[in-house]
Amino acid sequence: MARPPLALTPFRGLRYTDLDVGRALDSGELDAAVLLAPPYDVPGPEEARDLLRSDPHNAAHLTVPYQLDPRGRGDGAGRTSPAVYEGAATRLRAWIDQGILARDPEPALYVYEQTTAAGVRQRGLIGTLALPPASSPAHGPVRPHEEVDHGPVLDRLRLTVSTGAHLEPVFLLYPGGGGAATRAAEDAERLGRALVDTSTADRTRHRLWALTDPAVHAEIAADLAPRTALIADGHHRYAAYQEMRASGCAPGCDHGLAYLVDSDTHPPDLGAIHRVVPGLDTAAAVEAARSAARVEELTGASLPDAERALAGAGRPALLLADPLGRFHLVRDVDAAQAAEAAPSRSRTYRELPTAVLEHVLLPLWGYAEHRTRKVHDDPAKAVAAAREAHGTAVIVPPLRVEQVYAVADRGELTPRKSTSFGPKPRTGLVMRLLP
């Protein structure tokens, strides 16, 4: 059977209007930044609450509705009450009825640009992504690289079904080689003034244009058709798209919302996702780790010192940090023990630091991976979170892009939350109502 094409199609985006929502700048213009949010799984509980407090119409009110409900995820089994999803749906409909959100008048592919405080610029296209037939999702043009957990997939599926909307895009990378899709994105200024031009608290500038020319859409379609894409961020959302497609539960569910970036033109920034193991005594963790690896105490080391030691330790290696900020370097993991712990996996997979953590260290400590807390990119936040949880922080080095591709090329998947590709698209710039 022939592989379906990689297809990103125009749609009528659902966007914030120019009504008086958000905080006004000194110029009197709307500051759209207070309406935007990171992807739903990036902020921790306190950061999510800060987003919800920042503005009554911040997109997080839609994407993390359990933070608004006193029951949260607390039914005793980590499941969110259906009423929480219904609340998000009611909120979305109210915002549309009030004119806070409105669909654009004509279908568009949206050019989205992010420029970080460090001057890194990333541009890509937001559109609706054609999903492979439910009978053969593995033969589609989009490749995952990371395992998913059923709980988050079910969470995103329930939210999508309840709201009848795709609220945030999956982030895809593809080797575009500067083709027509890339040229259309890079030439966005010719479209005139951006629909959105704002900067978020992390000093990243966000600009959005609408590309509405059908002739350009056709050129982009022809350019993308033979290509494949890798999921950089949003594996659970993509899996939820696939489940919706398989169930046929809504019109339009044969497409998802995606942000597609040419990695040849804009190489991604690949960060790490650190772990916090609540209640794990670091001294006991160190002694247990010695049975499978070499463990070195970094006496008197600051966090930057420890990070430099980790960077120079070779692969795989990890840092353990106790609540007082004392560090131990775990390196030279016994290859035979790693092979015994993950016998069906390749050596390439077993040498991933997250694989060592999941298959070797966590079982030694008597913890399952799903019991760990995740902290994106910032090791200082992980150490602080370990202090609050009276546990141990595991500082994970970022994977190299070639490692990710090497695992995906073998048809394997990295452990959950192994990668933090960036810059990640902000939620709230453009959303999609299902037909």
Wavefront OBJ file of the C-alpha trace (Angstrom):
o trace
v 0.000 0.000 0.000
v 1.354 3.414 -0.967
v 2.206 5.743 1.891
v -0.229 8.656 2.276
v 1.291 12.070 1.540
v 2.417 14.514 4.187
v -0.426 17.018 3.860
v -0.895 20.288 5.739
v -4.100 21.996 4.649
v -5.593 25.474 5.195
v -8.349 26.027 7.742
v -10.287 28.874 9.332
v -8.350 29.476 12.500
v -10.075 30.269 15.786
v -8.251 33.252 17.270
v -8.578 35.926 19.914
v -10.256 39.027 18.519
v -9.345 42.645 19.207
v -11.870 42.965 22.026
v -10.737 44.342 25.374
v -9.326 41.131 26.764
v -5.837 40.906 28.128
v -3.895 43.843 29.471
v -3.509 46.981 27.385
v -0.069 48.321 26.561
v 0.813 51.974 27.148
v 0.042 52.506 23.467
v -3.520 51.315 24.037
v -2.982 48.201 21.919
v -3.857 44.745 23.200
v -1.000 42.803 24.785
v -1.787 39.343 23.451
v 1.029 37.757 25.453
v -1.111 37.425 28.594
v -3.566 35.306 26.625
v -0.955 32.763 25.544
v 0.234 29.684 27.436
v 2.934 27.025 27.062
v 1.836 23.537 25.961
v -0.403 22.011 28.616
v 2.202 19.568 29.986
v 5.060 22.055 30.444
v 4.070 24.172 33.468
v 3.997 22.611 36.920
v 0.974 23.083 39.191
v 2.082 26.451 40.589
v 3.078 27.799 37.160
v -0.280 26.665 35.790
v -2.079 28.502 38.586
v -0.019 31.624 37.805
v -1.158 31.403 34.177
v -4.778 31.056 35.242
v -4.438 34.093 37.489
v -2.667 36.163 34.812
v -5.834 36.813 32.808
v -9.380 35.389 32.936
v -9.121 34.573 29.237
v -5.665 32.996 29.171
v -5.666 29.880 26.973
v -4.670 27.757 29.978
v -8.286 28.089 31.167
v -9.085 25.774 28.247
v -6.064 23.463 28.147
v -5.578 22.675 31.855
v -9.181 22.804 33.130
v -8.454 20.436 36.027
v -6.452 23.243 37.653
v -9.713 25.220 37.884
v -11.735 22.485 39.562
v -11.368 21.732 43.288
v -11.540 18.038 42.466
v -8.610 18.408 40.071
v -7.418 14.950 39.116
v -8.427 13.636 42.502
v -10.848 10.748 42.137
v -8.336 8.491 43.858
v -7.011 7.044 40.597
v -5.670 10.151 38.888
v -8.693 10.488 36.618
v -10.293 13.829 35.903
v -14.039 14.217 36.416
v -16.042 14.498 33.155
v -17.496 17.727 34.575
v -14.050 19.314 34.310
v -13.936 18.751 30.543
v -17.526 19.939 30.226
v -16.489 23.093 32.045
v -13.760 23.744 29.476
v -16.289 23.219 26.679
v -18.744 25.631 28.299
v -15.990 28.205 28.688
v -14.935 27.882 25.051
v -18.495 28.286 23.786
v -19.001 31.322 26.027
v -15.857 32.991 24.706
v -17.055 32.419 21.144
v -20.552 33.706 21.945
v -19.049 36.782 23.615
v -16.819 37.483 20.624
v -13.606 36.910 22.574
v -12.709 34.199 20.065
v -13.777 34.120 16.416
v -12.974 32.092 13.322
v -11.099 33.824 10.535
v -13.203 34.584 7.434
v -11.223 32.442 4.976
v -9.035 29.329 5.139
v -5.349 29.945 5.710
v -2.045 28.325 6.465
v -0.552 30.367 9.289
v 3.104 31.390 9.281
v 4.351 31.353 12.869
v 7.675 32.834 13.932
v 9.358 32.629 17.326
v 12.518 34.579 18.181
v 14.049 33.796 21.569
v 15.915 36.159 23.875
v 19.121 34.506 22.668
v 18.280 35.467 19.079
v 17.277 31.991 17.884
v 14.596 32.284 15.224
v 12.199 29.535 14.201
v 9.538 29.745 11.506
v 7.011 27.218 10.346
v 3.469 26.658 9.127
v 0.358 25.898 11.182
v -2.364 23.970 9.378
v -4.529 20.880 9.609
v -2.567 17.664 9.296
v -4.096 14.773 7.329
v -4.024 11.640 9.502
v -3.275 8.189 8.076
v -6.180 5.750 7.689
v -7.251 4.180 10.957
v -6.466 0.742 9.504
v -2.763 1.529 9.040
v -1.570 4.455 11.198
v 1.968 3.037 11.285
v 2.320 3.588 7.542
v 1.651 7.313 7.650
v 4.150 10.080 6.909
v 4.476 11.164 10.563
v 6.901 9.280 12.789
v 6.786 9.370 16.596
v 9.997 9.020 18.561
v 8.669 8.749 22.109
v 6.490 6.318 24.026
v 3.144 7.547 25.316
v 1.127 6.775 28.410
v -2.565 6.010 28.086
v -3.598 8.431 30.842
v -2.453 11.654 29.116
v -3.778 10.381 25.765
v -7.195 9.802 27.305
v -7.034 13.227 28.960
v -6.375 15.008 25.637
v -8.972 12.857 23.862
v -11.688 13.707 26.392
v -10.824 17.402 26.235
v -10.940 17.412 22.427
v -14.242 15.524 22.262
v -15.835 17.747 24.916
v -14.726 21.053 23.406
v -15.028 19.994 19.760
v -11.724 21.767 19.179
v -8.015 21.271 18.705
v -6.653 23.777 21.198
v -2.907 23.440 20.576
v -0.879 22.064 17.705
v 1.442 19.099 17.536
v 5.003 20.306 16.813
v 6.520 18.510 13.794
v 9.980 18.663 12.214
v 10.774 17.693 8.652
v 13.891 17.920 6.445
v 12.503 20.518 4.058
v 15.699 21.483 2.290
v 14.380 25.003 1.723
v 11.495 23.813 -0.479
v 8.288 25.658 -1.365
v 6.797 25.290 2.107
v 9.920 26.791 3.656
v 10.077 29.617 1.129
v 6.448 30.519 1.816
v 7.171 30.770 5.538
v 10.407 32.703 5.106
v 8.701 35.247 2.839
v 5.915 36.028 5.308
v 6.679 39.750 5.549
v 5.323 40.245 2.052
v 1.905 39.399 3.508
v 1.906 42.723 5.336
v 1.469 43.459 8.995
v 1.449 40.405 11.259
v -1.848 39.316 12.811
v -0.011 38.964 16.125
v 3.274 40.540 17.211
v 3.920 40.146 20.928
v 6.560 39.001 23.432
v 5.999 36.604 26.312
v 7.563 36.761 29.776
v 10.532 34.661 28.668
v 11.327 37.476 26.174
v 10.422 35.331 23.160
v 8.827 37.311 20.355
v 5.859 35.692 18.597
v 4.570 36.760 15.182
v 1.751 35.233 13.144
v 0.638 35.817 9.544
v -2.206 34.291 7.501
v -1.281 32.820 4.120
v -4.519 32.679 2.121
v -3.408 32.407 -1.533
v -4.740 29.093 -3.000
v -1.932 29.002 -5.570
v 0.682 29.079 -2.798
v -1.288 26.436 -0.894
v -1.029 24.187 -3.960
v 2.741 24.720 -4.216
v 3.151 23.858 -0.547
v 1.020 20.727 -0.931
v 3.142 19.490 -3.831
v 6.349 20.190 -1.906
v 5.272 18.382 1.256
v 3.578 15.335 -0.284
v 6.663 13.081 -0.647
v 8.214 14.073 2.680
v 8.008 12.618 6.188
v 7.916 14.408 9.528
v 9.042 13.608 13.070
v 6.947 14.500 16.117
v 9.085 16.883 18.162
v 6.454 17.653 20.809
v 2.879 16.503 21.281
v 3.023 12.693 21.142
v -0.013 12.369 23.428
v -2.005 14.869 21.372
v -1.115 13.010 18.164
v -2.118 9.689 19.741
v -5.426 11.304 20.756
v -5.899 12.446 17.137
v -5.367 8.860 16.003
v -7.882 7.505 18.514
v -10.460 10.046 17.375
v -9.844 9.082 13.757
v -10.188 5.383 14.600
v -13.483 5.950 16.414
v -14.891 8.317 13.782
v -16.513 10.181 16.649
v -16.634 13.635 15.046
v -16.655 15.263 11.623
v -13.215 16.538 10.729
v -11.423 14.036 12.946
v -9.410 12.781 9.960
v -7.217 15.872 10.486
v -5.328 17.255 13.474
v -3.714 20.612 14.192
v 0.028 20.835 13.532
v 2.960 23.238 13.472
v 5.466 22.118 10.818
v 9.069 23.386 10.858
v 11.835 22.727 8.335
v 14.699 21.467 10.529
v 17.220 22.051 7.727
v 16.465 25.770 7.812
v 15.715 26.009 11.533
v 17.628 23.345 13.504
v 15.764 22.694 16.747
v 16.951 23.391 20.266
v 16.872 20.084 22.118
v 16.614 20.339 25.898
v 16.140 17.818 28.676
v 13.237 16.851 30.914
v 14.465 16.270 34.451
v 12.838 14.047 37.065
v 11.959 14.505 40.696
v 11.417 11.328 42.725
v 9.305 12.343 45.738
v 10.277 10.808 49.056
v 13.401 9.074 47.706
v 16.306 9.382 50.143
v 19.304 10.429 48.067
v 21.868 8.567 50.161
v 19.910 5.327 49.718
v 19.523 6.050 45.993
v 23.288 6.533 45.642
v 24.079 3.249 47.379
v 21.581 1.345 45.229
v 22.968 2.942 42.046
v 26.481 1.728 42.919
v 25.321 -1.833 42.171
v 24.841 -0.933 38.503
v 27.110 2.037 37.791
v 30.035 4.105 38.930
v 28.883 6.884 41.265
v 31.071 9.872 42.041
v 30.321 12.436 44.745
v 30.891 15.963 43.450
v 32.001 17.432 46.754
v 31.269 21.128 47.082
v 30.093 21.437 43.484
v 27.624 24.130 42.504
v 24.889 23.318 40.021
v 26.886 24.818 37.085
v 29.925 22.772 38.186
v 27.825 19.614 38.331
v 26.328 20.317 34.901
v 29.823 20.677 33.424
v 30.829 17.372 35.001
v 27.731 15.752 33.503
v 28.456 17.189 30.063
v 31.986 15.776 30.132
v 31.099 12.356 31.516
v 30.195 10.636 28.264
v 26.963 8.774 27.599
v 24.939 7.656 29.381
v 25.316 9.663 32.582
v 22.983 11.336 35.081
v 23.182 13.609 38.112
v 21.488 12.884 41.427
v 20.769 15.910 43.622
v 19.551 15.858 47.207
v 17.302 18.543 48.739
v 20.405 20.401 49.989
v 21.807 20.688 46.485
v 24.575 18.112 46.853
v 25.371 16.231 43.655
v 26.435 12.737 42.642
v 27.435 11.794 39.098
v 26.182 8.398 37.861
v 28.186 7.083 34.912
v 29.612 3.931 33.295
v 26.398 1.951 33.667
v 27.028 -1.794 33.480
v 26.147 -2.800 29.910
v 25.197 -6.360 30.890
v 22.731 -5.113 33.515
v 21.244 -2.637 31.050
v 20.832 -5.421 28.470
v 19.177 -7.669 31.041
v 16.824 -4.857 32.078
v 15.771 -4.082 28.480
v 16.540 -7.272 26.503
v 14.329 -6.490 23.502
v 15.868 -3.049 22.932
v 18.880 -2.037 20.884
v 22.148 -0.830 22.361
v 21.349 2.598 20.881
v 18.186 2.688 22.973
v 19.805 1.292 26.136
v 22.455 4.027 26.069
v 19.873 6.788 26.337
v 20.077 8.353 29.815
v 16.300 8.186 30.187
v 16.421 4.464 29.331
v 19.034 3.928 32.066
v 16.790 5.795 34.486
v 13.602 3.937 33.558
v 14.954 0.401 33.178
v 17.881 0.295 35.625
v 17.794 2.977 38.316
v 14.093 3.402 39.076
v 13.574 -0.368 39.573
v 16.578 -0.398 41.940
v 14.889 2.372 43.913
v 11.504 0.679 43.895
v 9.812 3.442 41.908
v 7.776 3.356 38.702
v 8.422 6.045 36.090
v 4.888 7.423 36.282
v 5.475 8.336 39.945
v 8.204 10.813 39.034
v 7.541 14.493 38.480
v 8.796 16.131 35.294
v 10.613 19.455 35.060
v 11.307 20.797 31.570
v 14.733 22.258 30.777
v 15.560 23.947 34.101
v 17.709 21.828 36.490
v 17.504 24.484 39.234
v 13.720 24.067 39.287
v 14.166 20.299 39.573
v 16.462 20.702 42.586
v 13.981 23.103 44.194
v 11.122 20.689 43.508
v 13.107 17.853 45.121
v 13.501 19.995 48.212
v 9.751 20.575 48.388
v 9.026 16.879 47.812
v 11.672 15.682 50.318
v 13.078 13.565 47.525
v 15.780 13.324 44.892
v 16.229 15.230 41.643
v 17.592 13.398 38.628
v 19.256 15.824 36.232
v 19.168 14.343 32.733
v 21.455 15.539 29.933
v 19.717 16.545 26.696
v 19.738 13.984 23.924
v 21.445 14.811 20.666
v 19.155 15.155 17.649
v 21.039 12.361 15.909
v 20.264 10.046 18.848
v 16.562 10.708 18.430
v 16.682 10.022 14.706
v 18.804 6.889 15.264
v 16.220 5.407 17.632
v 13.306 6.380 15.368
v 15.071 4.951 12.309
v 15.219 1.582 14.080
v 11.478 1.689 14.617
v 11.991 2.119 18.357
v 10.620 4.795 20.670
v 12.510 6.656 23.354
v 11.137 6.496 26.910
v 8.388 8.964 27.722
v 9.520 12.548 28.273
v 13.026 12.023 26.923
v 13.159 15.189 24.848
v 12.187 18.830 25.106
v 12.344 20.257 21.594
v 12.095 23.997 21.316
v 11.129 26.645 20.909
v 7.690 25.149 21.558
v 4.654 26.819 19.966
v 2.565 28.915 22.317
v -1.024 27.881 22.884
v -3.714 30.394 22.030
v -2.279 31.944 18.871
v -4.520 29.890 16.612
v -6.902 27.032 17.421
v -9.208 24.844 15.339
v -12.893 24.167 15.743
v -13.908 20.778 14.418
v -16.528 21.131 11.659
l 1 2 3 4 5 6 7 8 9 10 11 12 13 14 15 16 17 18 19 20 21 22 23 24 25 26 27 28 29 30 31 32 33 34 35 36 37 38 39 40 41 42 43 44 45 46 47 48 49 50 51 52 53 54 55 56 57 58 59 60 61 62 63 64 65 66 67 68 69 70 71 72 73 74 75 76 77 78 79 80 81 82 83 84 85 86 87 88 89 90 91 92 93 94 95 96 97 98 99 100 101 102 103 104 105 106 107 108 109 110 111 112 113 114 115 116 117 118 119 120 121 122 123 124 125 126 127 128 129 130 131 132 133 134 135 136 137 138 139 140 141 142 143 144 145 146 147 148 149 150 151 152 153 154 155 156 157 158 159 160 161 162 163 164 165 166 167 168 169 170 171 172 173 174 175 176 177 178 179 180 181 182 183 184 185 186 187 188 189 190 191 192 193 194 195 196 197 198 199 200 201 202 203 204 205 206 207 208 209 210 211 212 213 214 215 216 217 218 219 220 221 222 223 224 225 226 227 228 229 230 231 232 233 234 235 236 237 238 239 240 241 242 243 244 245 246 247 248 249 250 251 252 253 254 255 256 257 258 259 260 261 262 263 264 265 266 267 268 269 270 271 272 273 274 275 276 277 278 279 280 281 282 283 284 285 286 287 288 289 290 291 292 293 294 295 296 297 298 299 300 301 302 303 304 305 306 307 308 309 310 311 312 313 314 315 316 317 318 319 320 321 322 323 324 325 326 327 328 329 330 331 332 333 334 335 336 337 338 339 340 341 342 343 344 345 346 347 348 349 350 351 352 353 354 355 356 357 358 359 360 361 362 363 364 365 366 367 368 369 370 371 372 373 374 375 376 377 378 379 380 381 382 383 384 385 386 387 388 389 390 391 392 393 394 395 396 397 398 399 400 401 402 403 404 405 406 407 408 409 410 411 412 413 414 415 416 417 418 419 420 421 422 423 424 425 426 427 428 429 430 431 432 433 434 435
